Amino acid sequence: MTKTLFDAQRRKFFGTSMAVASGAAVIGSGLGGCAQAQTQPGSANSGRSTAAVQISARRKLGQLEVSSIGLGVQNMHRTYQTIVPARPEMIDIIRTAYERGVTFFDTAEAYGPHECERILGEAIAPFRDKVVITSKFGWNIDLKTGARGPGLISRPDHIKLAVEGSLKRLRTDRIDLLYQHRVDPQVPIEDVAGAIKDLMAQGKVLHWGLSEMGLKTLRRAHAEQPVTAVQSEYSMLWRGPEKGVLPVCEELGIGFVPWSPLGVGFLTGAIDEKTNFADGDFRKTETRFSSENRAHNLALVQLVKTWAERKNTTPARIALAWLLAQKPWIVPIPGTTQMAHMLDNIGAAEVTFSSDELAALHAALAGITIQGERLPPAVQAFSDVEAPLK
């Protein structure tokens, strides 16, 4: 693969596919988009009402206390190429989430770029001191214009300037949890941690974390400056973190924040064998959603739906409740541009499994092998990277 194609795919990944939670523009099966695709809470099929949905449970990522389910603000500047959500509606979703007990809001400079930070900053301004917000640095994004360039930048001087921009857009004087979005293969993680230490000393960053990093880099980062949380993809659809990341987090006392906890909408039942992905929908490039692999992988969706019927709830809630049941320091951050979906998602905190139920569900999951890769090679190449030695 040429470098030009490699960078083009990387840009496409962040330009058109950060809708990785419960929302997507899909066509087929009579669906015009995720608003119609995800089972609606309070409908005849859901067995649940959202009228009284309230999340009170709290969890700790390291020493940072947050609501047991957060809200991903990575897609509110647009769903896909063809749909631009109304900004007042996005602000209303964020504020309603807070009113319903959500205290953990996740975004990044790369989302927009810059625009999702602005949306979140405006939305939480009335209650900033009562919530925990995250952002991320690391992609090659122009600090002023937001234009994307190739590759990554985690030089200490750039990190500090990127944080200044994030603070302004978020309308705040500190970022509660700041992640390195992807490991820069040109910068030792000790240098990154040093920049974070400086920002912490100034009170501009309170906690830090990493995303999709190599395990050696995680250990080195934690030794230099204790890491509060790791953010990586994790769901019933993609269970890769169970092999290495989760055991290391448990050993070191690091919290874990799954992105794409609903399997880019797959686990909600929004996608079936007749679904055609719209142009600009990144799932069109993922081999796990090719027509032949999808037909096989839908066995997982059927399992989730069966458990939703058994527990008188929705598929989305089953998928999220399963994550919550894995470890007490796991906090999923489903993102959405639909109020009904947000209310459905936070209702997962009400769903519990007995030990026998969890064992039965695990046994059923073990019998399903997902076919296809989660990301194209050009994008996967940015995950599991080890930072150079200092």
DRENMAR-136583 format. One record per residue (C-alpha): residue in three letters; residue number from 1; z, x, y. Coordinates in Angstrom, 3 decimals. Layout:
! DRENMAR-136583
["ALA", NUM, [Z, X, Y]];
...
This chain:
! DRENMAR-136583
["MET", 1, [0.000, 0.000, 0.000]];
["THR", 2, [-0.899, 1.347, 3.428]];
["LYS", 3, [1.741, 1.770, 6.122]];
["THR", 4, [-0.134, -0.745, 8.285]];
["LEU", 5, [0.044, -3.416, 5.599]];
["PHE", 6, [3.649, -2.509, 4.840]];
["ASP", 7, [4.706, -2.983, 8.456]];
["ALA", 8, [2.625, -6.139, 8.778]];
["GLN", 9, [4.430, -7.713, 5.828]];
["ARG", 10, [7.789, -6.641, 7.236]];
["ARG", 11, [6.961, -8.213, 10.582]];
["LYS", 12, [5.795, -11.373, 8.872]];
["PHE", 13, [9.079, -11.532, 7.002]];
["PHE", 14, [11.119, -11.676, 10.193]];
["GLY", 15, [8.507, -13.473, 12.223]];
["THR", 16, [7.958, -16.440, 9.935]];
["SER", 17, [10.499, -16.559, 7.154]];
["MET", 18, [14.062, -16.410, 8.409]];
["ALA", 19, [14.457, -20.071, 7.497]];
["VAL", 20, [16.263, -19.072, 4.346]];
["ALA", 21, [18.877, -21.740, 3.959]];
["SER", 22, [18.379, -25.476, 3.689]];
["GLY", 23, [15.337, -25.996, 5.938]];
["ALA", 24, [11.636, -25.481, 5.393]];
["ALA", 25, [8.289, -26.944, 6.354]];
["VAL", 26, [6.712, -27.992, 3.081]];
["ILE", 27, [3.838, -30.263, 2.284]];
["GLY", 28, [3.228, -32.031, -0.968]];
["SER", 29, [4.970, -34.663, -3.023]];
["GLY", 30, [4.825, -36.843, 0.057]];
["LEU", 31, [7.155, -34.519, 1.975]];
["GLY", 32, [6.562, -33.718, 5.597]];
["GLY", 33, [9.418, -31.247, 5.861]];
["CYS", 34, [12.960, -30.467, 4.899]];
["ALA", 35, [14.373, -33.447, 6.791]];
["GLN", 36, [12.830, -35.626, 4.117]];
["ALA", 37, [13.089, -33.143, 1.272]];
["GLN", 38, [16.810, -32.466, 0.947]];
["THR", 39, [18.811, -35.287, -0.583]];
["GLN", 40, [20.379, -37.045, 2.358]];
["PRO", 41, [24.183, -37.246, 2.275]];
["GLY", 42, [25.343, -40.807, 2.510]];
["SER", 43, [22.151, -42.077, 0.865]];
["ALA", 44, [22.037, -44.085, -2.325]];
["ASN", 45, [21.345, -40.891, -4.236]];
["SER", 46, [24.137, -38.778, -2.856]];
["GLY", 47, [27.270, -40.724, -3.628]];
["ARG", 48, [28.794, -39.270, -0.483]];
["SER", 49, [29.200, -40.266, 3.138]];
["THR", 50, [29.228, -37.790, 6.015]];
["ALA", 51, [31.195, -40.106, 8.302]];
["ALA", 52, [34.464, -38.280, 7.618]];
["VAL", 53, [33.161, -34.845, 6.620]];
["GLN", 54, [35.643, -32.289, 7.895]];
["ILE", 55, [36.152, -28.722, 6.733]];
["SER", 56, [39.727, -27.456, 6.949]];
["ALA", 57, [39.764, -24.705, 4.303]];
["ARG", 58, [39.913, -21.142, 5.573]];
["ARG", 59, [39.067, -17.862, 3.881]];
["LYS", 60, [39.458, -14.198, 4.739]];
["LEU", 61, [36.733, -11.607, 4.983]];
["GLY", 62, [38.916, -8.536, 4.868]];
["GLN", 63, [41.460, -9.464, 7.554]];
["LEU", 64, [39.105, -11.781, 9.436]];
["GLU", 65, [39.898, -15.478, 8.920]];
["VAL", 66, [36.988, -17.932, 9.024]];
["SER", 67, [36.100, -21.412, 7.804]];
["SER", 68, [35.237, -21.453, 4.100]];
["ILE", 69, [31.640, -22.348, 4.986]];
["GLY", 70, [29.847, -21.025, 8.047]];
["LEU", 71, [26.652, -21.921, 9.855]];
["GLY", 72, [23.631, -19.647, 9.925]];
["VAL", 73, [21.932, -19.646, 13.339]];
["GLN", 74, [18.820, -17.759, 12.338]];
["ASN", 75, [16.159, -20.404, 12.575]];
["MET", 76, [17.030, -22.582, 15.503]];
["HIS", 77, [14.336, -21.131, 17.774]];
["ARG", 78, [11.809, -22.591, 15.324]];
["THR", 79, [11.666, -23.738, 11.719]];
["TYR", 80, [8.226, -22.449, 10.848]];
["GLN", 81, [5.078, -21.767, 12.811]];
["THR", 82, [4.285, -25.442, 13.199]];
["ILE", 83, [7.679, -26.817, 14.176]];
["VAL", 84, [9.793, -25.888, 17.200]];
["PRO", 85, [13.114, -27.754, 17.169]];
["ALA", 86, [14.483, -29.203, 20.383]];
["ARG", 87, [17.038, -26.843, 21.888]];
["PRO", 88, [19.517, -29.633, 22.843]];
["GLU", 89, [19.476, -30.798, 19.226]];
["MET", 90, [20.264, -27.299, 17.959]];
["ILE", 91, [23.152, -26.985, 20.395]];
["ASP", 92, [24.401, -30.381, 19.251]];
["ILE", 93, [24.345, -29.243, 15.607]];
["ILE", 94, [26.390, -26.136, 16.434]];
["ARG", 95, [28.923, -28.071, 18.493]];
["THR", 96, [29.205, -30.802, 15.871]];
["ALA", 97, [29.776, -28.139, 13.219]];
["TYR", 98, [32.674, -26.828, 15.303]];
["GLU", 99, [34.067, -30.344, 15.751]];
["ARG", 100, [33.915, -30.742, 11.964]];
["GLY", 101, [35.920, -27.548, 11.392]];
["VAL", 102, [33.320, -24.766, 11.162]];
["THR", 103, [34.583, -21.618, 12.885]];
["PHE", 104, [32.087, -19.051, 11.573]];
["PHE", 105, [28.653, -18.725, 13.186]];
["ASP", 106, [26.108, -16.099, 12.149]];
["THR", 107, [23.095, -14.811, 14.087]];
["ALA", 108, [21.236, -11.579, 14.932]];
["GLU", 109, [19.103, -9.946, 17.596]];
["ALA", 110, [16.192, -10.200, 15.127]];
["TYR", 111, [16.343, -13.990, 15.004]];
["GLY", 112, [13.905, -15.091, 17.644]];
["PRO", 113, [14.062, -12.212, 18.417]];
["HIS", 114, [16.929, -12.683, 20.866]];
["GLU", 115, [16.515, -16.448, 21.222]];
["CYS", 116, [18.967, -17.529, 18.533]];
["GLU", 117, [21.664, -15.434, 20.185]];
["ARG", 118, [20.978, -17.305, 23.414]];
["ILE", 119, [21.172, -20.682, 21.666]];
["LEU", 120, [24.446, -19.792, 19.958]];
["GLY", 121, [25.930, -18.363, 23.150]];
["GLU", 122, [25.165, -21.521, 25.087]];
["ALA", 123, [26.439, -23.783, 22.327]];
["ILE", 124, [29.825, -22.122, 21.816]];
["ALA", 125, [30.599, -21.390, 25.470]];
["PRO", 126, [33.114, -24.280, 25.750]];
["PHE", 127, [35.133, -23.025, 22.745]];
["ARG", 128, [34.234, -19.344, 22.442]];
["ASP", 129, [37.801, -18.188, 21.851]];
["LYS", 130, [38.247, -20.558, 18.913]];
["VAL", 131, [35.367, -19.339, 16.755]];
["VAL", 132, [34.158, -16.189, 15.025]];
["ILE", 133, [30.612, -15.074, 15.801]];
["THR", 134, [28.502, -12.405, 14.189]];
["SER", 135, [25.356, -10.591, 15.169]];
["LYS", 136, [23.297, -7.759, 13.753]];
["PHE", 137, [21.394, -4.687, 14.895]];
["GLY", 138, [19.004, -2.318, 13.202]];
["TRP", 139, [15.423, -3.561, 13.377]];
["ASN", 140, [13.029, -1.929, 15.815]];
["ILE", 141, [13.174, -4.579, 18.518]];
["ASP", 142, [12.493, -3.893, 22.179]];
["LEU", 143, [15.797, -4.230, 23.990]];
["LYS", 144, [14.270, -6.036, 26.973]];
["THR", 145, [11.285, -7.991, 25.697]];
["GLY", 146, [12.282, -8.619, 22.094]];
["ALA", 147, [8.929, -7.337, 20.884]];
["ARG", 148, [9.025, -6.096, 17.307]];
["GLY", 149, [7.958, -2.604, 16.399]];
["PRO", 150, [7.638, -1.003, 12.975]];
["GLY", 151, [10.617, 0.186, 11.002]];
["LEU", 152, [14.292, 0.441, 11.838]];
["ILE", 153, [16.457, 1.972, 14.562]];
["SER", 154, [20.147, 2.691, 14.051]];
["ARG", 155, [20.593, 5.669, 16.308]];
["PRO", 156, [24.041, 5.514, 17.931]];
["ASP", 157, [22.651, 5.305, 21.464]];
["HIS", 158, [20.342, 2.452, 20.481]];
["ILE", 159, [23.137, 0.560, 18.697]];
["LYS", 160, [25.246, 0.602, 21.849]];
["LEU", 161, [22.386, -0.652, 24.006]];
["ALA", 162, [21.527, -3.334, 21.463]];
["VAL", 163, [25.119, -4.560, 21.506]];
["GLU", 164, [25.079, -4.776, 25.301]];
["GLY", 165, [22.049, -7.045, 25.060]];
["SER", 166, [23.644, -9.184, 22.361]];
["LEU", 167, [26.813, -9.607, 24.405]];
["LYS", 168, [24.824, -10.882, 27.376]];
["ARG", 169, [22.786, -13.307, 25.303]];
["LEU", 170, [25.877, -14.546, 23.461]];
["ARG", 171, [27.743, -14.983, 26.774]];
["THR", 172, [30.770, -13.137, 25.463]];
["ASP", 173, [32.691, -9.898, 25.914]];
["ARG", 174, [32.993, -9.108, 22.196]];
["ILE", 175, [31.267, -9.632, 18.871]];
["ASP", 176, [33.768, -10.559, 16.182]];
["LEU", 177, [31.694, -9.174, 13.306]];
["LEU", 178, [28.712, -6.872, 13.811]];
["TYR", 179, [26.416, -5.968, 10.907]];
["GLN", 180, [23.862, -3.253, 10.421]];
["HIS", 181, [20.969, -5.531, 9.448]];
["ARG", 182, [19.341, -2.968, 7.158]];
["VAL", 183, [20.177, 0.655, 6.430]];
["ASP", 184, [18.149, 3.127, 8.490]];
["PRO", 185, [16.919, 5.843, 6.096]];
["GLN", 186, [16.788, 8.289, 9.023]];
["VAL", 187, [20.383, 7.960, 10.246]];
["PRO", 188, [23.535, 8.957, 8.333]];
["ILE", 189, [25.870, 6.008, 7.938]];
["GLU", 190, [28.658, 8.189, 9.338]];
["ASP", 191, [26.779, 8.292, 12.658]];
["VAL", 192, [26.406, 4.514, 12.596]];
["ALA", 193, [30.124, 4.116, 11.882]];
["GLY", 194, [30.873, 6.482, 14.749]];
["ALA", 195, [28.988, 4.255, 17.171]];
["ILE", 196, [30.882, 1.241, 15.827]];
["LYS", 197, [34.185, 3.064, 16.359]];
["ASP", 198, [33.254, 3.697, 19.988]];
["LEU", 199, [32.359, 0.029, 20.478]];
["MET", 200, [35.629, -1.029, 18.851]];
["ALA", 201, [37.581, 1.277, 21.142]];
["GLN", 202, [35.944, -0.513, 24.075]];
["GLY", 203, [36.823, -3.931, 22.606]];
["LYS", 204, [33.152, -4.915, 22.337]];
["VAL", 205, [33.152, -5.119, 18.528]];
["LEU", 206, [36.141, -6.253, 16.468]];
["HIS", 207, [34.876, -5.891, 12.882]];
["TRP", 208, [31.768, -4.524, 11.224]];
["GLY", 209, [29.697, -4.932, 8.097]];
["LEU", 210, [26.456, -4.058, 6.348]];
["SER", 211, [23.610, -6.056, 4.857]];
["GLU", 212, [21.518, -5.347, 1.744]];
["MET", 213, [22.728, -1.717, 1.661]];
["GLY", 214, [22.921, 0.733, -1.224]];
["LEU", 215, [26.304, 0.967, -2.939]];
["LYS", 216, [26.872, 4.648, -2.108]];
["THR", 217, [26.211, 3.882, 1.544]];
["LEU", 218, [28.727, 1.037, 1.423]];
["ARG", 219, [31.406, 3.349, 0.069]];
["ARG", 220, [30.644, 6.030, 2.655]];
["ALA", 221, [30.665, 3.478, 5.478]];
["HIS", 222, [33.982, 2.028, 4.352]];
["ALA", 223, [35.538, 5.494, 4.116]];
["GLU", 224, [34.469, 6.252, 7.688]];
["GLN", 225, [35.442, 2.886, 9.217]];
["PRO", 226, [36.789, 0.031, 7.040]];
["VAL", 227, [34.075, -2.547, 6.411]];
["THR", 228, [35.051, -6.203, 6.809]];
["ALA", 229, [32.096, -7.902, 5.128]];
["VAL", 230, [28.802, -7.425, 3.346]];
["GLN", 231, [25.971, -9.888, 3.860]];
["SER", 232, [23.284, -10.094, 1.178]];
["GLU", 233, [21.237, -12.761, -0.562]];
["TYR", 234, [23.211, -14.548, -3.288]];
["SER", 235, [22.853, -17.937, -4.922]];
["MET", 236, [22.290, -19.535, -8.294]];
["LEU", 237, [18.651, -18.546, -7.788]];
["TRP", 238, [19.361, -14.873, -7.023]];
["ARG", 239, [22.454, -13.383, -8.658]];
["GLY", 240, [21.696, -9.709, -8.088]];
["PRO", 241, [24.958, -8.935, -6.218]];
["GLU", 242, [26.964, -9.658, -9.358]];
["LYS", 243, [25.719, -6.406, -10.905]];
["GLY", 244, [27.133, -4.019, -8.341]];
["VAL", 245, [27.849, -5.282, -4.842]];
["LEU", 246, [30.509, -7.853, -5.697]];
["PRO", 247, [32.557, -5.487, -7.906]];
["VAL", 248, [32.544, -2.844, -5.158]];
["CYS", 249, [33.555, -5.428, -2.538]];
["GLU", 250, [36.420, -6.559, -4.754]];
["GLU", 251, [37.552, -2.977, -5.314]];
["LEU", 252, [37.520, -2.128, -1.600]];
["GLY", 253, [38.824, -5.443, -0.253]];
["ILE", 254, [35.559, -6.305, 1.515]];
["GLY", 255, [34.483, -9.913, 2.047]];
["PHE", 256, [31.054, -11.170, 1.014]];
["VAL", 257, [28.759, -13.476, 3.000]];
["PRO", 258, [25.779, -14.827, 1.033]];
["TRP", 259, [22.624, -15.439, 3.020]];
["SER", 260, [20.152, -17.932, 1.583]];
["PRO", 261, [22.952, -19.610, -0.414]];
["LEU", 262, [20.675, -22.568, -1.163]];
["GLY", 263, [17.882, -20.397, -2.529]];
["VAL", 264, [15.584, -20.946, 0.492]];
["GLY", 265, [15.868, -24.697, -0.073]];
["PHE", 266, [14.976, -24.549, -3.771]];
["LEU", 267, [18.438, -25.566, -4.970]];
["THR", 268, [18.498, -28.687, -2.797]];
["GLY", 269, [15.642, -30.252, -4.752]];
["ALA", 270, [13.276, -29.902, -1.794]];
["ILE", 271, [10.636, -28.175, -3.905]];
["ASP", 272, [8.909, -29.353, -7.065]];
["GLU", 273, [5.816, -28.448, -9.070]];
["LYS", 274, [3.561, -30.370, -6.660]];
["THR", 275, [4.824, -28.701, -3.496]];
["ASN", 276, [2.270, -26.774, -1.437]];
["PHE", 277, [3.807, -24.332, 1.011]];
["ALA", 278, [2.461, -24.511, 4.547]];
["ASP", 279, [0.796, -21.544, 6.194]];
["GLY", 280, [3.507, -19.386, 7.705]];
["ASP", 281, [6.040, -20.370, 5.027]];
["PHE", 282, [7.227, -17.066, 3.610]];
["ARG", 283, [7.976, -18.590, 0.220]];
["LYS", 284, [4.233, -18.638, -0.293]];
["THR", 285, [4.471, -14.845, -0.767]];
["GLU", 286, [7.401, -14.880, -3.198]];
["THR", 287, [6.314, -14.740, -6.831]];
["ARG", 288, [9.327, -16.766, -7.958]];
["PHE", 289, [7.628, -19.715, -6.212]];
["SER", 290, [4.143, -19.177, -7.634]];
["SER", 291, [2.933, -22.286, -9.433]];
["GLU", 292, [3.411, -20.833, -12.904]];
["ASN", 293, [6.862, -19.353, -12.216]];
["ARG", 294, [8.015, -22.394, -10.275]];
["ALA", 295, [7.319, -24.678, -13.239]];
["HIS", 296, [9.668, -22.517, -15.306]];
["ASN", 297, [12.309, -22.048, -12.592]];
["LEU", 298, [12.634, -25.764, -11.909]];
["ALA", 299, [14.933, -25.869, -14.936]];
["LEU", 300, [17.569, -24.482, -12.580]];
["VAL", 301, [16.998, -27.289, -10.079]];
["GLN", 302, [17.332, -29.857, -12.840]];
["LEU", 303, [20.628, -28.290, -13.884]];
["VAL", 304, [21.930, -28.503, -10.314]];
["LYS", 305, [20.818, -32.126, -10.034]];
["THR", 306, [22.545, -32.967, -13.328]];
["TRP", 307, [25.802, -31.531, -12.046]];
["ALA", 308, [25.378, -33.342, -8.733]];
["GLU", 309, [25.178, -36.636, -10.625]];
["ARG", 310, [28.144, -35.640, -12.754]];
["LYS", 311, [30.265, -34.799, -9.715]];
["ASN", 312, [28.949, -37.696, -7.575]];
["THR", 313, [27.681, -35.379, -4.873]];
["THR", 314, [24.465, -33.689, -3.701]];
["PRO", 315, [22.593, -30.685, -5.144]];
["ALA", 316, [23.244, -28.646, -1.993]];
["ARG", 317, [26.967, -29.167, -2.329]];
["ILE", 318, [26.929, -28.144, -5.983]];
["ALA", 319, [25.066, -24.926, -5.138]];
["LEU", 320, [27.480, -24.044, -2.340]];
["ALA", 321, [30.599, -25.082, -4.263]];
["TRP", 322, [29.501, -22.829, -7.116]];
["LEU", 323, [29.414, -19.880, -4.707]];
["LEU", 324, [32.856, -20.756, -3.367]];
["ALA", 325, [34.174, -20.816, -6.927]];
["GLN", 326, [33.021, -17.259, -7.669]];
["LYS", 327, [35.527, -15.418, -5.466]];
["PRO", 328, [38.050, -16.503, -2.780]];
["TRP", 329, [36.534, -13.967, -0.364]];
["ILE", 330, [32.998, -15.345, -0.487]];
["VAL", 331, [31.854, -17.375, 2.551]];
["PRO", 332, [28.304, -18.820, 2.460]];
["ILE", 333, [26.411, -19.407, 5.710]];
["PRO", 334, [23.738, -22.054, 5.080]];
["GLY", 335, [21.426, -22.443, 8.050]];
["THR", 336, [19.591, -25.579, 9.069]];
["THR", 337, [17.898, -27.354, 11.951]];
["GLN", 338, [18.903, -30.806, 10.684]];
["MET", 339, [22.209, -32.472, 11.529]];
["ALA", 340, [22.320, -34.351, 8.216]];
["HIS", 341, [21.848, -31.139, 6.271]];
["MET", 342, [24.626, -29.380, 8.161]];
["LEU", 343, [27.015, -32.229, 7.378]];
["ASP", 344, [25.906, -32.210, 3.756]];
["ASN", 345, [26.446, -28.470, 3.486]];
["ILE", 346, [29.964, -28.345, 4.885]];
["GLY", 347, [30.924, -31.168, 2.533]];
["ALA", 348, [30.653, -28.618, -0.285]];
["ALA", 349, [34.188, -27.529, 0.560]];
["GLU", 350, [35.365, -30.825, -0.952]];
["VAL", 351, [33.702, -30.135, -4.317]];
["THR", 352, [35.814, -28.335, -6.902]];
["PHE", 353, [35.331, -27.381, -10.537]];
["SER", 354, [37.943, -27.307, -13.267]];
["SER", 355, [38.066, -24.148, -15.364]];
["ASP", 356, [36.310, -25.988, -18.192]];
["GLU", 357, [33.607, -27.304, -15.845]];
["LEU", 358, [33.014, -23.864, -14.389]];
["ALA", 359, [32.746, -22.334, -17.858]];
["ALA", 360, [30.239, -24.998, -18.885]];
["LEU", 361, [28.178, -24.477, -15.744]];
["HIS", 362, [28.183, -20.706, -16.197]];
["ALA", 363, [27.061, -21.103, -19.804]];
["ALA", 364, [24.199, -23.353, -18.716]];
["LEU", 365, [23.161, -20.907, -15.988]];
["ALA", 366, [23.181, -18.054, -18.498]];
["GLY", 367, [20.569, -19.922, -20.489]];
["ILE", 368, [18.104, -19.949, -17.582]];
["THR", 369, [16.127, -16.826, -16.698]];
["ILE", 370, [14.453, -16.888, -13.293]];
["GLN", 371, [10.874, -15.679, -13.367]];
["GLY", 372, [9.284, -13.835, -10.440]];
["GLU", 373, [10.636, -11.590, -7.688]];
["ARG", 374, [12.737, -12.738, -4.745]];
["LEU", 375, [10.755, -10.744, -2.151]];
["PRO", 376, [7.373, -9.012, -1.841]];
["PRO", 377, [7.608, -5.250, -2.517]];
["ALA", 378, [7.054, -4.352, 1.153]];
["VAL", 379, [10.114, -6.381, 2.135]];
["GLN", 380, [12.268, -5.553, -0.875]];
["ALA", 381, [11.828, -1.896, 0.064]];
["PHE", 382, [14.297, -2.421, 2.928]];
["SER", 383, [17.077, -3.472, 0.531]];
["ASP", 384, [19.385, -1.238, -1.520]];
["VAL", 385, [18.562, 1.724, 0.708]];
["GLU", 386, [20.914, 4.714, 0.820]];
["ALA", 387, [21.498, 6.363, 4.191]];
["PRO", 388, [20.819, 10.118, 4.356]];
["LEU", 389, [23.729, 12.495, 4.019]];
["LYS", 390, [25.161, 13.859, 7.224]];
